[in-house]
Amino acid sequence: MQRLLVLANLSLLVLFPIAWFAPLLRAGLLPLFGLREISVISGLQSLWQSDVFLALVVTVLAIFVPYLKTIGLALVHFRLLDDRSLPVLAWLGKLAMADVFLIALYIVAFKSMGLGRVETAWGLYLFTACILASIMISGLTARRVAHYSER
């Protein structure tokens, strides 16, 4: 079980960057025009040009927090970081989930305006799956650590 947790966590080090460049959604102004694919990275590029503060918040939530959490869990798995850091790592995973919520909120808001068209793309599902997997891995790791500390 421990080996599976380690492998699943290390796979996130590859899957997160793929999710950042994968299309989250396709958006267009009018149904007659083609839809433009938007990824985390392309969205951040646009955001940095228009709203630096929001771009900073989204960059931290979408890129740094999930990756730091994954690295932190790997350090715990390899016993290079104390198990007492697990609550902080679990909190980081929940914070990263806020970014998925923001994306979903933007999709709903844009669709309700009726001016354009928005379609979700496979990258949104991959990004969400990565965040949820990270939360599950940290929960299972905490449970496993608690089980071994009781012995």
N, CA and C atoms as an extended XYZ file, in Angstrom:
453
Properties=species:S:1:pos:R:3:atomname:S:1:resname:S:1:resid:I:1 pbc="F F F"
N         0.827       -1.203        0.000 N   MET     1
C         0.000        0.000        0.000 CA  MET     1
C         0.867        1.261        0.000 C   MET     1
N         1.926        1.259        0.836 N   GLN     2
C         2.815        2.416        0.920 CA  GLN     2
C         3.472        2.681       -0.434 C   GLN     2
N         3.904        1.654       -1.111 N   ARG     3
C         4.547        1.813       -2.417 CA  ARG     3
C         3.575        2.425       -3.430 C   ARG     3
N         2.309        2.011       -3.362 N   LEU     4
C         1.295        2.552       -4.268 CA  LEU     4
C         1.063        4.049       -4.004 C   LEU     4
N         1.031        4.431       -2.735 N   LEU     5
C         0.878        5.842       -2.386 CA  LEU     5
C         2.055        6.669       -2.909 C   LEU     5
N         3.258        6.133       -2.763 N   VAL     6
C         4.448        6.835       -3.233 CA  VAL     6
C         4.400        6.998       -4.748 C   VAL     6
N         4.074        5.922       -5.461 N   LEU     7
C         4.006        5.988       -6.928 CA  LEU     7
C         2.905        6.940       -7.407 C   LEU     7
N         1.748        6.881       -6.754 N   ALA     8
C         0.645        7.773       -7.129 CA  ALA     8
C         1.045        9.227       -6.907 C   ALA     8
N         1.691        9.505       -5.786 N   ASN     9
C         2.113       10.874       -5.499 CA  ASN     9
C         3.175       11.342       -6.491 C   ASN     9
N         4.154       10.496       -6.782 N   LEU    10
C         5.207       10.880       -7.725 CA  LEU    10
C         4.658       11.073       -9.138 C   LEU    10
N         3.605       10.332       -9.480 N   SER    11
C         3.001       10.515      -10.810 CA  SER    11
C         2.374       11.908      -10.942 C   SER    11
N         1.954       12.485       -9.821 N   LEU    12
C         1.395       13.841       -9.856 CA  LEU    12
C         2.440       14.878      -10.250 C   LEU    12
N         3.719       14.577      -10.009 N   LEU    13
C         4.781       15.500      -10.422 CA  LEU    13
C         4.840       15.628      -11.940 C   LEU    13
N         4.351       14.613      -12.648 N   VAL    14
C         4.282       14.648      -14.112 CA  VAL    14
C         2.906       15.121      -14.577 C   VAL    14
N         1.865       14.668      -13.888 N   LEU    15
C         0.496       14.973      -14.324 CA  LEU    15
C         0.105       16.438      -14.111 C   LEU    15
N         0.590       17.064      -13.044 N   PHE    16
C         0.247       18.470      -12.827 CA  PHE    16
C         0.713       19.357      -13.982 C   PHE    16
N         1.975       19.282      -14.405 N   PRO    17
C         2.376       20.128      -15.550 CA  PRO    17
C         1.584       19.837      -16.829 C   PRO    17
N         1.221       18.593      -17.056 N   ILE    18
C         0.379       18.281      -18.218 CA  ILE    18
C        -0.967       18.986      -18.077 C   ILE    18
N        -1.533       18.939      -16.872 N   ALA    19
C        -2.830       19.576      -16.628 CA  ALA    19
C        -2.751       21.089      -16.795 C   ALA    19
N        -1.615       21.691      -16.476 N   TRP    20
C        -1.474       23.144      -16.608 CA  TRP    20
C        -1.507       23.593      -18.061 C   TRP    20
N        -1.002       22.748      -18.954 N   PHE    21
C        -0.959       23.116      -20.371 CA  PHE    21
C        -2.142       22.553      -21.163 C   PHE    21
N        -2.883       21.624      -20.575 N   ALA    22
C        -4.038       21.013      -21.248 CA  ALA    22
C        -5.192       22.013      -21.312 C   ALA    22
N        -6.038       21.895      -22.332 N   PRO    23
C        -7.176       22.826      -22.427 CA  PRO    23
C        -8.194       22.578      -21.308 C   PRO    23
N        -8.455       23.626      -20.529 N   LEU    24
C        -9.467       23.552      -19.464 CA  LEU    24
C       -10.859       23.751      -20.040 C   LEU    24
N       -10.924       24.688      -20.967 N   LEU    25
C       -12.210       24.997      -21.578 CA  LEU    25
C       -11.976       25.604      -22.952 C   LEU    25
N       -13.039       25.610      -23.719 N   ARG    26
C       -13.049       26.264      -25.025 CA  ARG    26
C       -14.087       27.372      -24.941 C   ARG    26
N       -13.677       28.576      -25.312 N   ALA    27
C       -14.584       29.715      -25.194 CA  ALA    27
C       -14.573       30.524      -26.480 C   ALA    27
N       -15.724       31.060      -26.799 N   GLY    28
C       -15.862       31.921      -27.965 CA  GLY    28
C       -16.930       32.953      -27.706 C   GLY    28
N       -16.813       34.086      -28.384 N   LEU    29
C       -17.762       35.162      -28.156 CA  LEU    29
C       -19.135       34.865      -28.744 C   LEU    29
N       -19.180       34.437      -29.964 N   LEU    30
C       -20.448       34.125      -30.609 CA  LEU    30
C       -20.394       32.719      -31.173 C   LEU    30
N       -21.528       32.054      -31.281 N   PRO    31
C       -21.530       30.689      -31.794 CA  PRO    31
C       -20.976       30.559      -33.218 C   PRO    31
N       -20.953       31.647      -33.972 N   LEU    32
C       -20.472       31.581      -35.351 CA  LEU    32
C       -18.960       31.465      -35.443 C   LEU    32
N       -18.258       31.980      -34.459 N   PHE    33
C       -16.803       31.970      -34.489 CA  PHE    33
C       -16.262       30.728      -33.799 C   PHE    33
N       -15.024       30.375      -34.136 N   GLY    34
C       -14.395       29.213      -33.516 CA  GLY    34
C       -14.129       29.449      -32.037 C   GLY    34
N       -13.994       28.367      -31.335 N   LEU    35
C       -13.741       28.451      -29.904 CA  LEU    35
C       -12.240       28.450      -29.643 C   LEU    35
N       -11.806       29.276      -28.721 N   ARG    36
C       -10.407       29.350      -28.334 CA  ARG    36
C       -10.180       28.476      -27.109 C   ARG    36
N        -9.136       27.652      -27.153 N   GLU    37
C        -8.835       26.796      -26.008 CA  GLU    37
C        -8.063       27.598      -24.962 C   GLU    37
N        -8.466       27.420      -23.717 N   ILE    38
C        -7.836       28.120      -22.608 CA  ILE    38
C        -7.296       27.083      -21.630 C   ILE    38
N        -6.033       27.206      -21.305 N   SER    39
C        -5.396       26.333      -20.325 CA  SER    39
C        -5.066       27.161      -19.080 C   SER    39
N        -4.561       26.518      -18.061 N   VAL    40
C        -4.138       27.252      -16.870 CA  VAL    40
C        -3.060       28.258      -17.262 C   VAL    40
N        -2.097       27.807      -18.064 N   ILE    41
C        -0.985       28.672      -18.444 CA  ILE    41
C        -1.443       29.827      -19.326 C   ILE    41
N        -2.269       29.544      -20.352 N   SER    42
C        -2.723       30.639      -21.220 CA  SER    42
C        -3.640       31.604      -20.459 C   SER    42
N        -4.435       31.078      -19.550 N   GLY    43
C        -5.273       31.934      -18.713 CA  GLY    43
C        -4.434       32.824      -17.817 C   GLY    43
N        -3.363       32.270      -17.256 N   LEU    44
C        -2.479       33.065      -16.411 CA  LEU    44
C        -1.757       34.139      -17.219 C   LEU    44
N        -1.361       33.796      -18.440 N   GLN    45
C        -0.698       34.790      -19.287 CA  GLN    45
C        -1.615       35.987      -19.526 C   GLN    45
N        -2.868       35.730      -19.816 N   SER    46
C        -3.827       36.818      -20.024 CA  SER    46
C        -4.073       37.590      -18.735 C   SER    46
N        -4.164       36.865      -17.642 N   LEU    47
C        -4.442       37.493      -16.352 CA  LEU    47
C        -3.302       38.408      -15.909 C   LEU    47
N        -2.062       38.017      -16.164 N   TRP    48
C        -0.915       38.847      -15.779 CA  TRP    48
C        -0.944       40.184      -16.502 C   TRP    48
N        -1.543       40.229      -17.680 N   GLN    49
C        -1.612       41.482      -18.440 CA  GLN    49
C        -2.726       42.402      -17.946 C   GLN    49
N        -3.756       41.816      -17.330 N   SER    50
C        -4.905       42.629      -16.945 CA  SER    50
C        -5.044       42.856      -15.448 C   SER    50
N        -4.732       41.872      -14.620 N   ASP    51
C        -4.927       41.991      -13.174 CA  ASP    51
C        -3.816       41.235      -12.452 C   ASP    51
N        -2.780       41.948      -12.070 N   VAL    52
C        -1.587       41.325      -11.490 CA  VAL    52
C        -1.893       40.644      -10.157 C   VAL    52
N        -2.704       41.275       -9.309 N   PHE    53
C        -3.014       40.684       -8.004 CA  PHE    53
C        -3.748       39.346       -8.163 C   PHE    53
N        -4.790       39.344       -8.989 N   LEU    54
C        -5.528       38.098       -9.222 CA  LEU    54
C        -4.633       37.052       -9.883 C   LEU    54
N        -3.775       37.478      -10.784 N   ALA    55
C        -2.843       36.553      -11.438 CA  ALA    55
C        -1.906       35.918      -10.418 C   ALA    55
N        -1.455       36.702       -9.467 N   LEU    56
C        -0.579       36.181       -8.421 CA  LEU    56
C        -1.303       35.147       -7.563 C   LEU    56
N        -2.542       35.462       -7.168 N   VAL    57
C        -3.331       34.531       -6.353 CA  VAL    57
C        -3.578       33.227       -7.112 C   VAL    57
N        -3.994       33.320       -8.363 N   VAL    58
C        -4.288       32.120       -9.150 CA  VAL    58
C        -3.008       31.330       -9.425 C   VAL    58
N        -1.898       32.008       -9.670 N   THR    59
C        -0.623       31.312       -9.882 CA  THR    59
C        -0.235       30.513       -8.644 C   THR    59
N        -0.383       31.121       -7.494 N   VAL    60
C        -0.061       30.418       -6.246 CA  VAL    60
C        -0.993       29.220       -6.056 C   VAL    60
N        -2.313       29.439       -6.244 N   LEU    61
C        -3.279       28.364       -6.018 CA  LEU    61
C        -3.188       27.242       -7.052 C   LEU    61
N        -2.957       27.591       -8.302 N   ALA    62
C        -3.009       26.592       -9.367 CA  ALA    62
C        -1.686       25.879       -9.608 C   ALA    62
N        -0.572       26.564       -9.327 N   ILE    63
C         0.713       25.972       -9.679 CA  ILE    63
C         1.561       25.667       -8.446 C   ILE    63
N         1.854       26.680       -7.658 N   PHE    64
C         2.784       26.478       -6.557 CA  PHE    64
C         2.230       25.604       -5.435 C   PHE    64
N         1.014       25.855       -5.003 N   VAL    65
C         0.448       25.103       -3.874 CA  VAL    65
C         0.344       23.604       -4.183 C   VAL    65
N        -0.266       23.194       -5.311 N   PRO    66
C        -0.356       21.746       -5.556 CA  PRO    66
C         1.015       21.071       -5.718 C   PRO    66
N         1.942       21.772       -6.372 N   TYR    67
C         3.254       21.164       -6.593 CA  TYR    67
C         4.046       21.085       -5.291 C   TYR    67
N         3.993       22.135       -4.467 N   LEU    68
C         4.669       22.097       -3.170 CA  LEU    68
C         4.095       21.011       -2.269 C   LEU    68
N         2.786       20.844       -2.326 N   LYS    69
C         2.152       19.795       -1.528 CA  LYS    69
C         2.623       18.421       -1.983 C   LYS    69
N         2.697       18.211       -3.281 N   THR    70
C         3.142       16.927       -3.821 CA  THR    70
C         4.592       16.648       -3.426 C   THR    70
N         5.431       17.654       -3.520 N   ILE    71
C         6.830       17.493       -3.114 CA  ILE    71
C         6.919       17.231       -1.609 C   ILE    71
N         6.119       17.950       -0.830 N   GLY    72
C         6.093       17.726        0.615 CA  GLY    72
C         5.675       16.307        0.974 C   GLY    72
N         4.641       15.803        0.299 N   LEU    73
C         4.216       14.417        0.552 CA  LEU    73
C         5.310       13.428        0.167 C   LEU    73
N         6.008       13.696       -0.927 N   ALA    74
C         7.114       12.811       -1.325 CA  ALA    74
C         8.200       12.811       -0.250 C   ALA    74
N         8.480       13.975        0.306 N   LEU    75
C         9.475       14.054        1.377 CA  LEU    75
C         9.024       13.282        2.613 C   LEU    75
N         7.733       13.337        2.923 N   VAL    76
C         7.200       12.548        4.044 CA  VAL    76
C         7.324       11.052        3.730 C   VAL    76
N         6.972       10.662        2.512 N   HIS    77
C         7.050        9.248        2.127 CA  HIS    77
C         8.476        8.711        2.225 C   HIS    77
N         9.445        9.544        1.880 N   PHE    78
C        10.848        9.115        1.929 CA  PHE    78
C        11.511        9.460        3.261 C   PHE    78
N        10.697        9.851        4.232 N   ARG    79
C        11.122       10.161        5.593 CA  ARG    79
C        12.179       11.275        5.656 C   ARG    79
N        12.027       12.244        4.779 N   LEU    80
C        12.913       13.405        4.772 CA  LEU    80
C        12.215       14.627        5.378 C   LEU    80
N        10.921       14.484        5.675 N   LEU    81
C        10.130       15.534        6.306 CA  LEU    81
C         9.298       14.876        7.400 C   LEU    81
N         9.213       15.533        8.532 N   ASP    82
C         8.505       14.987        9.690 CA  ASP    82
C         7.021       14.780        9.386 C   ASP    82
N         6.448       13.715        9.945 N   ASP    83
C         5.026       13.393        9.772 CA  ASP    83
C         4.119       14.488       10.316 C   ASP    83
N         4.625       15.307       11.226 N   ARG    84
C         3.808       16.369       11.803 CA  ARG    84
C         3.443       17.449       10.783 C   ARG    84
N         4.057       17.397        9.611 N   SER    85
C         3.733       18.364        8.555 CA  SER    85
C         2.492       17.963        7.760 C   SER    85
N         1.978       16.766        7.981 N   LEU    86
C         0.824       16.277        7.208 CA  LEU    86
C        -0.417       17.160        7.316 C   LEU    86
N        -0.776       17.705        8.491 N   PRO    87
C        -1.946       18.597        8.527 CA  PRO    87
C        -1.773       19.839        7.644 C   PRO    87
N        -0.577       20.385        7.605 N   VAL    88
C        -0.320       21.550        6.755 CA  VAL    88
C        -0.427       21.147        5.279 C   VAL    88
N         0.115       19.991        4.930 N   LEU    89
C         0.040       19.512        3.550 CA  LEU    89
C        -1.413       19.245        3.140 C   LEU    89
N        -2.206       18.710        4.055 N   ALA    90
C        -3.629       18.472        3.764 CA  ALA    90
C        -4.354       19.800        3.538 C   ALA    90
N        -4.020       20.801        4.328 N   TRP    91
C        -4.617       22.127        4.163 CA  TRP    91
C        -4.245       22.718        2.815 C   TRP    91
N        -3.008       22.517        2.373 N   LEU    92
C        -2.580       23.011        1.062 CA  LEU    92
C        -3.406       22.395       -0.063 C   LEU    92
N        -3.735       21.110        0.060 N   GLY    93
C        -4.551       20.449       -0.957 CA  GLY    93
C        -5.941       21.050       -1.052 C   GLY    93
N        -6.502       21.376        0.080 N   LYS    94
C        -7.827       22.010        0.081 CA  LYS    94
C        -7.762       23.416       -0.510 C   LYS    94
N        -6.685       24.106       -0.248 N   LEU    95
C        -6.498       25.434       -0.809 CA  LEU    95
C        -6.384       25.357       -2.335 C   LEU    95
N        -5.698       24.350       -2.835 N   ALA    96
C        -5.561       24.171       -4.283 CA  ALA    96
C        -6.914       23.863       -4.923 C   ALA    96
N        -7.802       23.223       -4.202 N   MET    97
C        -9.128       22.905       -4.734 CA  MET    97
C        -9.929       24.174       -4.977 C   MET    97
N        -9.591       25.253       -4.293 N   ALA    98
C       -10.276       26.532       -4.505 CA  ALA    98
C       -10.100       27.015       -5.934 C   ALA    98
N        -8.980       26.689       -6.548 N   ASP    99
C        -8.735       27.093       -7.930 CA  ASP    99
C        -9.705       26.399       -8.885 C   ASP    99
N        -9.968       25.127       -8.655 N   VAL   100
C       -10.944       24.398       -9.474 CA  VAL   100
C       -12.321       25.030       -9.320 C   VAL   100
N       -12.655       25.424       -8.094 N   PHE   101
C       -13.929       26.089       -7.837 CA  PHE   101
C       -14.017       27.400       -8.617 C   PHE   101
N       -12.929       28.177       -8.636 N   LEU   102
C       -12.921       29.442       -9.380 CA  LEU   102
C       -13.171       29.218      -10.869 C   LEU   102
N       -12.527       28.209      -11.430 N   ILE   103
C       -12.713       27.913      -12.853 CA  ILE   103
C       -14.172       27.555      -13.123 C   ILE   103
N       -14.739       26.692      -12.283 N   ALA   104
C       -16.135       26.294      -12.456 CA  ALA   104
C       -17.065       27.502      -12.327 C   ALA   104
N       -16.762       28.389      -11.394 N   LEU   105
C       -17.563       29.596      -11.210 CA  LEU   105
C       -17.512       30.486      -12.451 C   LEU   105
N       -16.334       30.637      -13.034 N   TYR   106
C       -16.202       31.441      -14.252 CA  TYR   106
C       -16.990       30.830      -15.403 C   TYR   106
N       -16.985       29.520      -15.518 N   ILE   107
C       -17.733       28.843      -16.583 CA  ILE   107
C       -19.226       29.115      -16.420 C   ILE   107
N       -19.732       28.965      -15.206 N   VAL   108
C       -21.154       29.201      -14.947 CA  VAL   108
C       -21.514       30.664      -15.219 C   VAL   108
N       -20.680       31.588      -14.771 N   ALA   109
C       -20.965       33.009      -14.985 CA  ALA   109
C       -20.965       33.351      -16.468 C   ALA   109
N       -20.019       32.839      -17.209 N   PHE   110
C       -19.925       33.141      -18.634 CA  PHE   110
C       -21.111       32.549      -19.398 C   PHE   110
N       -21.498       31.322      -19.032 N   LYS   111
C       -22.642       30.692      -19.697 CA  LYS   111
C       -23.933       31.440      -19.407 C   LYS   111
N       -24.066       31.965      -18.212 N   SER   112
C       -25.315       32.643      -17.848 CA  SER   112
C       -25.454       34.003      -18.529 C   SER   112
N       -24.353       34.579      -19.006 N   MET   113
C       -24.431       35.874      -19.686 CA  MET   113
C       -25.059       35.739      -21.065 C   MET   113
N       -24.960       34.581      -21.670 N   GLY   114
C       -25.595       34.342      -22.961 CA  GLY   114
C       -24.920       34.997      -24.156 C   GLY   114
N       -23.770       35.602      -23.968 N   LEU   115
C       -23.083       36.271      -25.069 CA  LEU   115
C       -22.196       35.335      -25.881 C   LEU   115
N       -21.737       34.321      -25.264 N   GLY   116
C       -20.790       33.442      -25.935 CA  GLY   116
C       -21.045       31.987      -25.618 C   GLY   116
N       -20.075       31.215      -25.955 N   ARG   117
C       -20.176       29.774      -25.744 CA  ARG   117
C       -18.958       29.298      -24.970 C   ARG   117
N       -19.178       28.440      -24.005 N   VAL   118
C       -18.099       27.850      -23.221 CA  VAL   118
C       -18.339       26.354      -23.147 C   VAL   118
N       -17.287       25.596      -23.420 N   GLU   119
C       -17.346       24.143      -23.285 CA  GLU   119
C       -16.180       23.714      -22.410 C   GLU   119
N       -16.440       22.801      -21.495 N   THR   120
C       -15.341       22.281      -20.693 CA  THR   120
C       -14.527       21.326      -21.555 C   THR   120
N       -13.245       21.248      -21.260 N   ALA   121
C       -12.342       20.381      -22.009 CA  ALA   121
C       -11.684       19.385      -21.062 C   ALA   121
N       -10.955       18.453      -21.622 N   TRP   122
C       -10.399       17.349      -20.837 CA  TRP   122
C        -9.396       17.819      -19.783 C   TRP   122
N        -8.755       18.943      -19.984 N   GLY   123
C        -7.776       19.427      -19.018 CA  GLY   123
C        -8.400       19.799      -17.676 C   GLY   123
N        -9.636       20.271      -17.711 N   LEU   124
C       -10.323       20.595      -16.456 CA  LEU   124
C       -10.535       19.336      -15.624 C   LEU   124
N       -10.906       18.256      -16.287 N   TYR   125
C       -11.099       16.990      -15.578 CA  TYR   125
C        -9.772       16.435      -15.066 C   TYR   125
N        -8.706       16.574      -15.867 N   LEU   126
C        -7.384       16.115      -15.431 CA  LEU   126
C        -6.906       16.932      -14.243 C   LEU   126
N        -7.033       18.252      -14.315 N   PHE   127
C        -6.605       19.118      -13.216 CA  PHE   127
C        -7.392       18.808      -11.941 C   PHE   127
N        -8.694       18.648      -12.065 N   THR   128
C        -9.534       18.302      -10.914 CA  THR   128
C        -9.142       16.947      -10.342 C   THR   128
N        -8.918       15.970      -11.213 N   ALA   129
C        -8.514       14.630      -10.763 CA  ALA   129
C        -7.174       14.676      -10.030 C   ALA   129
N        -6.249       15.483      -10.515 N   CYS   130
C        -4.953       15.611       -9.847 CA  CYS   130
C        -5.117       16.184       -8.443 C   CYS   130
N        -5.927       17.229       -8.318 N   ILE   131
C        -6.153       17.845       -7.003 CA  ILE   131
C        -6.832       16.852       -6.059 C   ILE   131
N        -7.870       16.173       -6.548 N   LEU   132
C        -8.574       15.194       -5.702 CA  LEU   132
C        -7.672       14.022       -5.329 C   LEU   132
N        -6.864       13.563       -6.273 N   ALA   133
C        -5.922       12.471       -5.979 CA  ALA   133
C        -4.920       12.905       -4.918 C   ALA   133
N        -4.464       14.130       -5.013 N   SER   134
C        -3.520       14.649       -4.034 CA  SER   134
C        -4.143       14.700       -2.637 C   SER   134
N        -5.406       15.123       -2.567 N   ILE   135
C        -6.106       15.147       -1.280 CA  ILE   135
C        -6.259       13.734       -0.726 C   ILE   135
N        -6.624       12.784       -1.586 N   MET   136
C        -6.774       11.390       -1.136 CA  MET   136
C        -5.445       10.797       -0.691 C   MET   136
N        -4.386       11.070       -1.428 N   ILE   137
C        -3.068       10.538       -1.069 CA  ILE   137
C        -2.626       11.072        0.288 C   ILE   137
N        -2.833       12.357        0.523 N   SER   138
C        -2.436       12.907        1.826 CA  SER   138
C        -3.294       12.337        2.954 C   SER   138
N        -4.582       12.124        2.696 N   GLY   139
C        -5.444       11.513        3.712 CA  GLY   139
C        -5.040       10.087        4.028 C   GLY   139
N        -4.748        9.310        2.999 N   LEU   140
C        -4.309        7.927        3.203 CA  LEU   140
C        -2.941        7.868        3.871 C   LEU   140
N        -2.080        8.800        3.527 N   THR   141
C        -0.762        8.849        4.159 CA  THR   141
C        -0.908        9.172        5.643 C   THR   141
N        -1.761       10.134        5.975 N   ALA   142
C        -1.987       10.491        7.386 CA  ALA   142
C        -2.565        9.308        8.152 C   ALA   142
N        -3.493        8.606        7.526 N   ARG   143
C        -4.088        7.428        8.176 CA  ARG   143
C        -3.035        6.358        8.414 C   ARG   143
N        -2.183        6.160        7.431 N   ARG   144
C        -1.123        5.143        7.534 CA  ARG   144
C        -0.110        5.520        8.621 C   ARG   144
N         0.246        6.793        8.684 N   VAL   145
C         1.170        7.264        9.709 CA  VAL   145
C         0.561        7.090       11.091 C   VAL   145
N        -0.715        7.433       11.237 N   ALA   146
C        -1.408        7.275       12.526 CA  ALA   146
C        -1.462        5.808       12.934 C   ALA   146
N        -1.677        4.929       11.982 N   HIS   147
C        -1.745        3.486       12.247 CA  HIS   147
C        -0.401        2.975       12.769 C   HIS   147
N         0.700        3.414       12.156 N   TYR   148
C         2.027        2.958       12.583 CA  TYR   148
C         2.467        3.602       13.882 C   TYR   148
N         1.989        4.789       14.182 N   SER   149
C         2.379        5.438       15.432 CA  SER   149
C         1.641        4.832       16.630 C   SER   149
N         0.488        4.190       16.379 N   GLU   150
C        -0.259        3.538       17.459 CA  GLU   150
C         0.408        2.259       17.900 C   GLU   150
N         1.212        1.678       17.050 N   ARG   151
C         1.868        0.392       17.382 CA  ARG   151
C         2.967        0.535       18.360 C   ARG   151
